[in-house]
């Protein structure tokens, strides 16, 4: 008899060959196959007669094939099929339909589902790109009823026509019959009764094959009790694993730091300005954690320019004043060097001479060896570096605090590797990010960390004027840059690629996907994000009312959108300008006579460092760069950020780039230069940048537009790969799952057998997938 753990090859209709193809899709067991849920449902309960169709409606039709033809036009092959009922006929049209030419024969009965449209050539109707299935003769009535006469589930194909939605539907129908009564419950009965959720077996049946009378709109919104049951289960085990991880950390021996008058005096000595209320609150939460005898695990989150670094330095001073070492790990050498220089400036005001060491991969081997020796002997109080800090050769004498900057750029395993020191108390860990993370995403991504938020900017920061500029007005942009340099300011100009290759810039891939999405099926996560968005976006929209007259005039977005909408999709795309070619072009053309610098990821660490130092010291007027300056670069005299091909960047990246200016007293500008056709999502991103500078609001929009998996521009290493849940759609269920998981860890409910099943599922399934129950 089959069980949920049975290998999928033993399911009727699968076998070893198909099982190998399913394994490539992550489907290896019966349980995996059952969690391949329909992404859409079609109401085929009441097929319509052709004579009763109404233009504009979505309809299900059963008709006879009367004839087919493949038309080869100049632009694409078009497959036409005529179907009929008695004397009434209807045309069905598929573009690029060569693959259908041998699939249908006259006399076959087919089930069609699609949008009814009037036909110009006849008085009848037509369907364009309808869903179609052949109802073969000789099938038993049961199989027939999987296709029509019911609410029919539609699945994303698992690979070609052989593993089509029809094949999946048939295999799952018989699989659910075979395992009937053999689906173990994974949640306590008392929990299900309290939340009004069905059993797991009932939920799986009703999600795949809904009962007659179920509202299709409820099914499409994944809002039936059956859907909610499976979503809640997935989120419950995620939060349960995170809660157990948090509890295990809290049970470990930590370092109780003192925060007496001496420590407070050391903190006051390094403050360059009066801290904001948000900075005080965040530091208070960090100090409270550091005083506990358990290890601190906290995420410090704040918008660009909110002053996270000074709070982190204060935390490191507490550790050093207690006689311990502190370490700060950054994702790039540029950012690590920035932190090193900033820490030296801040700490030089202290009465105590803190010993600060920089450790990055590109340092001379002799320097690295000497610095590792200082760290090992305790002759370094503060160590700042990149991934080089987690090499096996690096050993700390008495590490007390770890600060991990731009946390989302490190994988989960890297985050805790520094802590694995035998026979020592656990050091405290403070993670930082300048990427505002919506609470929903933070609950899943950083659910094992406590959260501190700096949600206000230091006084004196003026809004940055943000304008969209069409590429045909580029001359005005360069004139404006020259005018700003003439007033003693500096500027950044950012390009998406180094030398015209996509290989170095992953965000170009998602931009290209937006251009093609009208002809390709959207992914489940993006589809869910768009469904959520269509139900209304409730985010606030704060406007920047008036821009300085000297800034280049923006284009009229509505007019631009309309003109773009009329362009055929076959128009050639605008070639990408790259940092290297534009550096050469600008220094001999539009910006001739100004001092230009070039910065990108392929330069050596020494060259990057020299270029950045020259820019910081005012020896470079305009820095031509890629997104390597996205985080951590602090040049108060820079007042202009020009982003070319701005439509190619994600909201989070655009916001981070804009945050590189506005750090001094002068009014600052962010000019978003658009190139060629802009996708609807690109229009939304650029409009959002003009309308608000609230990083948390933009983060919510970014999450809505791109979905959780792509929120950070590239696939987030630590983000769970949900099979059922969607963080945008299922926010309320996530909150409920978190509360129930915390309560379950505190006071487990259910019988001993039920609690054992919960523990087994957490360990067998979730630890294997995420490692979440592993401390």
C-alpha positions in Angstrom: 0.0 0.0 0.0 1.2 3.5 -0.8 2.1 6.0 1.9 3.1 9.6 1.8 6.8 8.6 2.0 6.6 6.1 -1.0 8.8 7.0 -3.9 6.8 8.5 -6.7 7.9 5.9 -9.2 5.5 3.4 -7.6 2.4 5.6 -8.2 0.2 4.1 -11.0 1.0 5.8 -14.3 4.4 7.0 -13.3 7.3 4.5 -13.3 11.1 5.0 -13.2 11.4 7.1 -16.4 8.8 9.6 -15.5 9.9 9.6 -11.9 13.3 10.8 -13.0 11.7 13.7 -14.8 9.5 14.5 -11.8 12.6 14.5 -9.5 14.0 17.4 -11.5 10.9 19.3 -10.4 11.5 18.4 -6.8 8.8 15.7 -6.7 10.3 12.5 -5.3 7.6 11.1 -3.0 3.8 10.7 -3.0 3.6 13.6 -0.6 5.6 15.8 -3.0 3.2 14.9 -5.8 0.1 15.7 -3.7 1.5 19.1 -2.9 1.7 20.0 -6.6 -1.6 22.0 -6.4 -3.7 23.4 -9.1 -2.8 27.1 -10.0 -6.3 27.7 -11.5 -9.8 26.2 -11.6 -12.3 26.2 -14.5 -16.0 25.9 -14.0 -16.9 23.1 -16.4 -19.9 22.0 -14.4 -22.3 23.4 -16.9 -20.9 23.3 -20.5 -22.6 25.9 -22.7 -24.3 25.4 -26.1 -22.6 27.3 -28.9 -25.8 29.2 -29.7 -26.1 30.4 -26.1 -22.6 32.0 -25.9 -22.2 35.6 -24.9 -19.2 37.7 -26.1 -16.7 38.5 -23.3 -17.6 35.6 -21.0 -15.4 32.7 -20.0 -17.2 29.6 -21.0 -16.8 25.8 -21.1 -17.9 24.1 -24.4 -18.0 20.5 -25.5 -18.1 20.2 -29.3 -17.1 18.1 -32.3 -14.0 18.8 -34.4 -15.1 19.7 -37.9 -11.7 20.6 -39.4 -8.2 22.0 -38.8 -5.7 24.1 -40.8 -2.2 25.4 -40.1 -1.7 28.9 -41.6 1.8 30.0 -42.2 1.8 33.8 -42.0 4.8 36.1 -42.4 5.1 36.7 -38.6 4.1 33.4 -37.1 2.3 30.1 -37.8 -1.4 30.1 -36.8 -3.4 26.9 -36.1 -7.2 27.1 -36.6 -9.7 24.5 -35.6 -13.4 24.6 -36.4 -15.7 22.9 -33.9 -19.5 22.5 -34.0 -22.7 21.5 -32.4 -25.3 20.6 -35.0 -25.5 23.5 -37.4 -23.6 26.0 -35.2 -19.9 26.3 -35.5 -17.0 28.2 -33.7 -13.4 28.9 -34.6 -10.5 28.3 -32.2 -7.2 30.0 -32.9 -3.7 29.3 -31.5 -0.8 31.5 -32.4 2.5 29.7 -32.8 0.3 26.6 -33.0 2.5 24.3 -35.1 2.7 21.8 -32.2 -1.1 21.2 -32.5 -1.2 20.3 -36.2 -1.4 16.5 -35.7 -3.2 16.5 -32.5 -6.8 16.7 -33.6 -8.9 14.8 -36.2 -12.4 15.5 -37.6 -15.1 13.7 -35.5 -13.3 13.9 -32.2 -15.1 15.4 -29.2 -13.2 18.1 -27.4 -13.7 20.1 -24.2 -12.8 23.8 -24.6 -12.5 26.6 -22.0 -11.7 30.2 -22.9 -12.9 33.7 -23.5 -15.7 34.0 -26.1 -15.1 36.7 -28.7 -17.1 37.8 -31.7 -15.7 36.6 -35.1 -15.3 39.2 -37.9 -15.6 36.6 -40.7 -18.7 34.9 -39.5 -21.8 35.6 -37.5 -20.6 33.0 -34.9 -18.0 33.3 -32.2 -14.3 32.4 -31.7 -11.9 31.5 -28.9 -8.3 32.6 -29.0 -5.7 30.3 -27.2 -8.4 28.3 -25.4 -7.6 25.4 -23.0 -8.5 22.2 -24.9 -8.6 18.5 -24.2 -9.7 15.6 -26.3 -12.5 13.5 -24.8 -11.5 10.1 -26.1 -13.9 7.4 -26.8 -13.8 4.3 -24.7 -12.9 6.1 -21.5 -14.9 5.1 -18.5 -17.4 7.6 -17.1 -15.2 8.3 -14.1 -12.3 9.6 -16.3 -14.7 11.5 -18.5 -15.9 13.4 -15.4 -12.4 14.6 -14.6 -12.5 16.8 -17.7 -16.0 18.2 -17.8 -19.2 18.3 -15.7 -17.3 19.6 -12.7 -15.0 22.3 -11.4 -11.8 21.2 -13.1 -8.4 21.8 -11.6 -5.7 23.1 -13.9 -2.0 22.4 -13.2 1.3 23.8 -14.4 2.8 21.2 -16.6 5.6 19.1 -15.1 7.4 18.7 -18.5 6.0 18.7 -22.0 2.8 17.2 -23.3 3.3 13.9 -21.6 3.2 15.4 -18.1 0.4 17.8 -19.0 -2.4 19.1 -16.8 -4.7 16.3 -18.0 -2.1 13.6 -17.1 -1.6 15.2 -13.6 -5.3 15.3 -13.0 -5.8 11.7 -13.9 -2.8 10.4 -11.8 -3.8 12.5 -8.8 -7.4 11.3 -8.9 -6.4 7.6 -8.8 -3.7 8.3 -6.3 -6.1 10.0 -3.8 -8.4 7.0 -4.1 -5.5 4.5 -3.5 -4.2 6.2 -0.3 -7.7 6.9 1.1 -7.7 6.3 4.8 -3.9 6.2 4.8 -3.0 9.9 5.1 -1.7 10.6 8.6 -2.7 13.8 10.3 0.1 16.2 11.0 -1.6 18.7 13.3 -3.3 18.1 16.7 -7.1 17.6 16.4 -7.7 20.2 19.1 -5.8 22.8 17.0 -7.9 21.9 13.9 -11.1 22.2 15.8 -10.1 25.6 17.3 -9.2 27.0 13.9 -12.0 25.4 12.0 -9.7 23.5 9.6 -10.4 20.2 7.9 -8.2 17.1 8.2 -5.2 16.8 5.9 -6.7 14.0 3.9 -10.0 15.9 3.3 -8.0 19.1 2.5 -5.9 17.3 -0.2 -9.1 15.8 -1.8 -11.0 19.1 -1.9 -8.0 21.2 -3.2 -7.5 18.9 -6.1 -11.1 18.0 -6.8 -13.4 20.6 -5.3 -17.0 19.8 -4.4 -19.8 21.0 -6.7 -21.1 24.3 -5.5 -17.7 25.7 -4.3 -17.3 29.3 -5.5 -14.6 29.4 -8.2 -13.6 32.9 -7.0 -12.8 31.4 -3.5 -10.8 28.6 -5.1 -8.9 31.0 -7.3 -8.0 33.1 -4.2 -6.8 30.0 -2.3 -9.4 30.9 0.4 -11.3 27.7 0.8 -11.0 25.9 4.2 -9.0 23.1 2.4 -6.5 25.7 1.0 -6.2 27.4 4.3 -5.5 24.1 6.0 -2.6 23.3 3.8 -1.2 26.8 3.9 -1.5 27.0 7.7 0.3 23.7 8.0 3.3 24.8 5.9 3.6 28.1 7.8 3.1 26.4 11.2 6.0 24.1 10.6 8.2 26.9 9.3 7.4 29.0 12.4 7.7 26.0 14.7 11.2 25.3 13.4 12.2 28.9 13.9 10.7 29.1 17.4 12.6 25.9 18.4 15.8 27.4 17.0 15.3 30.6 18.9 14.6 28.6 22.1 17.7 26.5 21.7 19.8 29.6 21.2 18.3 31.1 24.4 19.2 28.0 26.3 22.9 28.3 25.4 25.5 30.0 27.6 26.0 33.6 26.5 28.1 36.5 27.7 26.4 38.8 30.1 28.0 42.2 29.4 27.9 45.0 31.9 26.7 48.4 31.0 27.9 50.6 33.9 28.9 54.2 34.1 32.3 53.5 32.5 30.7 51.9 29.5 28.1 54.6 29.1 30.9 57.2 29.2 32.7 55.4 26.4 29.5 55.4 24.3 29.0 59.1 24.8 32.6 59.8 23.8 32.2 58.5 20.3 28.8 60.0 19.4 29.3 62.5 16.5 25.7 63.9 16.9 22.7 63.7 19.2 21.0 60.3 18.5 17.5 60.1 17.2 14.7 58.6 19.4 14.7 55.5 17.1 18.5 55.1 17.5 18.1 55.3 21.3 15.3 52.8 21.2 17.3 50.3 19.1 20.4 50.7 21.2 18.3 50.1 24.4 17.0 46.9 23.0 20.5 45.7 22.0 21.9 46.6 25.4 19.1 44.8 27.2 19.9 41.7 25.1 23.7 42.0 25.7 23.2 42.1 29.5 21.4 38.7 29.5 23.3 35.5 30.1 22.0 34.1 26.9 23.3 34.9 23.4 21.8 37.8 21.6 20.3 37.1 18.1 18.9 40.4 16.8 18.3 42.1 13.5 18.8 45.8 13.2 16.8 47.1 10.3 16.8 50.7 9.0 16.4 52.7 5.9 19.4 54.2 4.1 21.0 57.0 6.1 19.1 56.2 9.3 22.2 55.7 11.3 22.5 52.0 11.8 26.3 52.0 11.7 26.7 54.2 14.7 24.4 52.0 16.7 26.4 48.9 15.7 29.6 50.6 16.6 28.2 51.5 20.1 27.3 47.8 20.5 30.9 46.8 19.6 32.2 49.4 22.1 30.2 47.7 24.8 31.8 44.3 24.0 35.3 45.9 23.8 34.8 47.7 27.1 34.0 44.4 28.7 37.3 43.0 27.5 36.0 41.0 24.5 36.7 41.2 20.8 34.1 42.4 18.2 33.8 41.4 14.6 32.0 43.0 11.7 31.4 41.1 8.5 30.4 42.9 5.3 29.5 41.3 1.9 32.0 43.3 -0.2 35.5 44.6 0.2 34.3 48.1 -0.6 31.8 48.0 2.2 34.2 46.4 4.6 36.8 49.1 3.9 34.1 51.8 4.3 33.2 50.3 7.7 36.9 50.1 8.7 37.5 53.8 7.8 34.3 54.9 9.5 35.1 52.9 12.7 38.5 54.4 12.9 37.1 58.0 12.6 34.5 57.3 15.3 36.7 55.5 17.7 39.6 57.9 17.5 37.6 60.2 19.7 37.7 57.6 22.5 40.1 57.9 25.4 40.9 54.2 25.0 43.0 53.3 21.9 41.0 50.5 20.3 43.0 48.2 18.1 41.2 47.8 14.7 42.2 45.3 12.1 40.9 44.9 8.5 40.8 41.3 7.0 39.8 40.9 3.4 40.6 38.3 0.7 42.6 40.6 -1.5 45.1 41.7 1.2 48.7 40.7 0.8 49.2 37.2 2.2 51.8 38.5 4.7 49.4 41.2 5.9 46.6 38.6 6.3 48.9 36.3 8.2 50.0 39.1 10.6 46.4 40.2 11.1 45.2 36.6 11.8 48.0 36.4 14.4 46.8 39.6 16.1 43.3 38.2 16.2 44.4 34.9 17.7 46.6 36.6 20.3 43.9 39.0 21.3 45.9 42.0 20.0 42.9 43.1 17.9 39.9 44.5 19.6 37.8 45.1 16.5 38.1 43.0 13.4 36.3 44.2 10.2 36.3 42.1 7.0 34.5 40.1 4.4 34.0 36.3 4.0 37.7 36.1 5.0 36.5 36.2 8.6 34.9 32.8 8.4 37.9 31.0 7.0 39.2 28.1 9.1 42.5 29.9 9.6 40.9 32.7 11.5 40.6 32.1 15.2 39.5 34.7 17.8 41.0 34.9 21.3 37.7 35.9 23.0 35.0 36.9 20.5 32.1 38.6 22.2 30.0 40.2 19.5 29.5 39.6 15.8 27.9 42.2 13.5 26.8 40.9 10.1 26.0 43.8 7.7 23.6 43.5 4.8 22.4 40.2 6.3 20.3 39.2 3.3 23.5 38.7 1.2 24.7 35.9 3.3 23.3 32.4 3.4 21.9 30.9 6.6 24.8 28.6 7.2 27.3 31.5 6.8 25.4 33.5 9.3 26.2 31.1 12.2 29.5 29.7 11.1 31.5 32.3 13.1 29.8 31.0 16.3 30.9 27.5 16.1 33.8 27.7 18.7 34.1 24.7 21.0 34.1 25.1 24.7 33.3 28.8 24.7 30.2 30.8 25.5 28.2 31.9 22.4 29.1 35.4 21.2 26.2 37.8 20.6 25.1 38.4 17.0 23.7 41.6 15.6 22.6 41.4 11.9 22.1 44.6 10.0 20.3 45.5 6.8 19.6 48.7 5.0 17.0 47.0 2.8 13.7 47.7 4.5 11.9 44.4 4.9 8.1 44.2 5.3 7.0 42.5 8.5 5.6 39.5 6.6 8.9 38.7 5.0 10.8 39.4 8.2 8.7 36.8 10.1 9.7 34.1 7.7 13.2 35.1 6.7 14.4 36.2 10.1 11.8 34.5 12.4 14.6 33.2 14.6 15.9 36.8 15.3 14.5 39.6 17.5 13.9 42.7 15.5 14.9 46.4 16.1 13.8 49.0 13.6 15.3 52.5 13.1 12.4 54.2 11.4 13.4 57.9 11.4 16.3 59.8 9.7 18.7 62.1 11.6 17.7 65.7 11.6 18.8 68.0 8.8 18.3 65.4 6.0 16.3 67.1 3.2 14.2 65.1 0.7 16.0 64.1 -2.5 14.4 65.4 -5.7 13.6 62.4 -7.9 12.8 62.8 -11.5 12.2 60.4 -14.5 14.0 61.6 -17.6 13.5 60.1 -21.2 16.8 59.2 -22.8 16.2 61.7 -25.6 16.7 64.4 -23.0 20.1 63.0 -21.9 21.9 66.2 -22.9 19.9 68.1 -20.3 21.1 65.6 -17.7 24.7 66.1 -18.5 24.3 69.9 -18.5 22.8 69.6 -15.0 25.7 67.4 -13.8 28.2 70.0 -15.2 26.3 72.8 -13.4 26.4 70.9 -10.1 30.1 70.2 -10.4 30.7 73.9 -11.1 29.0 74.6 -7.8 31.6 72.3 -6.1 29.4 69.1 -5.9 30.0 65.6 -7.2 27.9 63.1 -9.0 27.4 59.3 -9.5 26.4 57.9 -12.9 25.3 54.2 -12.6 24.9 51.7 -15.4 23.4 48.1 -15.2 26.4 46.3 -16.9 30.1 46.6 -17.1 30.8 45.8 -20.7 27.4 45.1 -22.3 27.1 41.6 -20.9 24.1 40.4 -18.8 26.3 38.0 -16.9 27.3 40.5 -14.2 23.8 41.9 -13.5 21.1 39.4 -12.5 18.4 42.1 -12.3 18.5 42.3 -16.1 17.0 38.8 -16.2 13.9 39.8 -14.3 13.5 42.9 -16.5 13.7 40.8 -19.6 11.1 38.4 -18.2 8.8 41.4 -17.8 9.1 42.2 -21.5 8.2 38.6 -22.4 5.5 37.8 -19.9 2.6 38.4 -22.3 3.7 35.3 -24.2 4.8 33.1 -21.3 3.0 31.6 -18.4 3.8 33.5 -15.2 5.4 31.6 -12.3 3.2 30.7 -9.4 4.8 33.2 -7.0 4.5 36.1 -9.5 1.0 35.1 -10.4 0.0 35.2 -6.7 1.7 38.5 -6.3 -0.3 40.0 -9.2 -3.5 38.5 -7.9 -2.9 40.1 -4.6 -2.1 43.4 -6.3 -5.2 43.3 -8.4 -7.3 43.2 -5.2 -6.1 46.7 -4.3 -2.8 48.2 -3.1 -3.3 50.0 0.2 0.1 51.4 0.6 0.5 55.1 1.3 1.8 57.5 -1.4 3.6 60.5 0.0 4.4 63.0 -2.8 7.5 65.1 -3.3 5.6 68.3 -4.3 8.0 70.7 -5.9 11.4 70.2 -7.5 14.1 72.7 -8.0 13.7 74.6 -11.3 17.2 73.7 -12.2 16.6 70.0 -12.4 15.9 68.5 -15.8 12.2 68.4 -16.7 10.5 65.0 -16.3 8.5 63.4 -19.1 4.8 63.1 -18.8 4.3 59.5 -17.6 0.7 59.0 -18.9 1.6 60.1 -22.4 4.7 58.0 -22.4 2.8 55.0 -21.2 0.2 55.4 -23.9 2.8 55.8 -26.7 4.6 52.7 -25.5 1.5 50.7 -25.3 0.9 51.2 -29.0 4.4 50.0 -30.0 4.5 46.5 -31.5 6.3 44.0 -29.3 8.5 43.1 -32.3 10.3 46.5 -32.2 14.0 46.1 -31.5 15.1 46.7 -27.9 17.3 49.6 -26.9 20.9 48.4 -26.7 22.3 48.6 -23.2 24.9 51.2 -22.5 27.7 50.0 -20.2 29.9 51.6 -17.6 33.1 51.1 -19.5 31.9 52.4 -22.9 30.1 55.4 -21.3 33.2 56.3 -19.2 35.1 56.6 -22.5 32.2 58.4 -24.2 31.5 60.9 -21.5 35.0 62.0 -20.7 35.6 62.9 -24.3 32.1 64.1 -25.0 29.3 65.5 -22.8 31.4 65.6 -19.6 34.8 66.5 -21.2 36.9 68.6 -18.9 35.5 67.1 -15.7 37.5 64.6 -13.7 35.9 61.2 -14.2 36.5 57.9 -12.4 35.4 54.3 -13.2 34.3 51.7 -10.6 33.0 48.2 -11.2 33.2 44.7 -9.9 36.0 43.4 -12.1 38.5 45.9 -10.8 41.0 44.6 -8.2 40.3 45.5 -4.6 43.2 47.9 -4.6 42.0 49.7 -7.7 38.5 50.0 -6.2 39.9 51.3 -2.9 42.0 53.9 -4.7 39.1 55.1 -6.9 36.7 55.4 -3.9 39.3 57.3 -1.8 39.9 59.7 -4.7 36.1 60.3 -5.0 35.7 60.7 -1.2 38.6 63.2 -1.2 37.1 65.3 -4.0 39.7 64.3 -6.6 37.0 62.8 -8.9 34.0 65.0 -10.0 31.8 62.2 -11.5 32.1 58.5 -10.7 30.9 56.2 -13.5 29.9 53.0 -11.8 27.9 49.8 -11.7 25.8 48.8 -8.7 28.9 48.1 -6.6 28.2 51.5 -4.9 24.7 50.3 -4.0 25.4 50.0 -0.3 27.8 51.5 2.2 29.3 54.3 0.2 29.2 57.6 2.0 30.4 60.8 0.2 28.5 63.8 1.8 29.6 66.1 -1.1 27.9 64.0 -3.8 24.6 65.6 -4.7 23.5 63.9 -8.0 22.7 60.3 -8.7 22.1 59.5 -12.4 20.8 56.0 -13.1 20.8 55.0 -16.7 18.4 52.3 -17.9 16.5 52.9 -14.6 13.6 50.7 -15.7 16.0 47.8 -15.5 16.5 48.0 -11.8 14.4 46.8 -8.9 12.8 49.2 -6.5 15.1 48.1 -3.6 18.1 48.8 -5.8 16.9 52.1 -7.0 16.1 53.2 -3.4 19.6 52.1 -2.3 21.3 54.0 -5.1 19.3 57.1 -4.3 20.5 56.8 -0.7 24.1 57.4 -1.9 23.2 61.2 -2.2 21.5 63.5 0.2 24.1 62.9 2.9 25.4 66.4 3.1 23.8 69.9 3.5 23.3 70.5 -0.2 20.1 69.8 -2.0 20.4 66.5 -3.8 18.9 64.9 -6.9 18.2 61.4 -8.3 17.7 61.4 -12.1 16.2 58.1 -13.5 16.9 57.9 -17.2 14.5 55.7 -19.0 15.5 53.8 -22.2 13.2 52.5 -24.8 10.0 50.5 -24.0 9.2 50.3 -20.3 7.1 47.3 -19.0 4.0 48.0 -16.9 6.0 46.8 -13.8 8.8 49.2 -14.7 6.3 52.1 -15.0 5.1 51.2 -11.5 8.6 51.1 -10.0 9.7 54.4 -11.5 6.4 56.1 -10.5 6.8 54.8 -7.0 10.4 56.3 -6.8 9.0 59.7 -7.8 6.2 59.6 -5.3 7.8 58.5 -2.1 11.2 58.2 -0.3 9.8 55.9 2.5 11.9 52.8 2.2 9.4 50.6 4.0 6.6 51.7 1.7 8.8 51.0 -1.3 9.7 47.6 0.1 6.0 46.7 0.4 5.5 47.8 -3.3 8.6 45.8 -4.3 7.3 42.7 -2.6 3.9 43.2 -4.3 5.5 43.7 -7.8 8.1 41.0 -7.7 7.0 38.4 -5.1 9.0 37.2 -2.1 11.5 35.0 -4.1 12.9 37.9 -6.1 12.5 40.6 -3.4 16.2 41.2 -3.1 17.0 41.3 -6.8 18.4 37.8 -6.8 17.1 34.6 -5.3 17.4 35.0 -1.5 19.5 32.1 -0.1 17.8 32.0 3.2 14.2 32.4 2.0 12.1 29.1 2.2 10.8 27.7 -1.1 7.1 27.5 -0.2 5.0 24.9 -2.0 1.6 26.1 -0.9 1.9 29.3 1.0 2.4 32.8 -0.5 3.7 35.5 1.9 1.7 38.3 0.2 -1.6 36.5 0.1 -1.3 34.6 3.4 -0.2 37.3 5.8 -3.0 36.6 8.3 -2.3 32.9 8.3 1.4 33.6 8.8 0.6 35.6 11.9 -1.7 32.9 13.2 0.9 30.2 12.5 3.6 32.1 14.3 1.3 32.6 17.4 0.3 28.9 17.4 3.8 27.7 17.0 5.1 29.8 19.9 2.2 28.5 22.1 2.9 24.9 21.0 6.5 25.1 22.0 5.6 26.6 25.3 2.7 24.2 26.1 2.4 21.4 23.5 -1.3 20.4 22.9 -2.8 17.1 21.7 -2.2 13.5 22.7 1.2 12.1 23.1 0.8 10.3 19.7 -0.2 13.6 18.0 2.8 15.5 19.5 5.1 12.7 18.3 3.7 13.0 14.8 4.3 16.8 14.9 7.9 16.2 16.0 8.5 13.6 13.4 7.2 15.8 10.5 9.2 18.7 11.7 12.4 16.6 11.8 11.9 14.4 8.8 10.5 16.9 6.3 11.4 20.4 7.4 14.9 19.9 8.7 15.8 18.1 5.5 14.5 21.0 3.4 15.5 24.0 5.4 17.6 22.9 8.4 15.2 25.0 10.5 15.0 22.7 13.5 18.8 22.4 13.6 20.4 24.8 16.0 
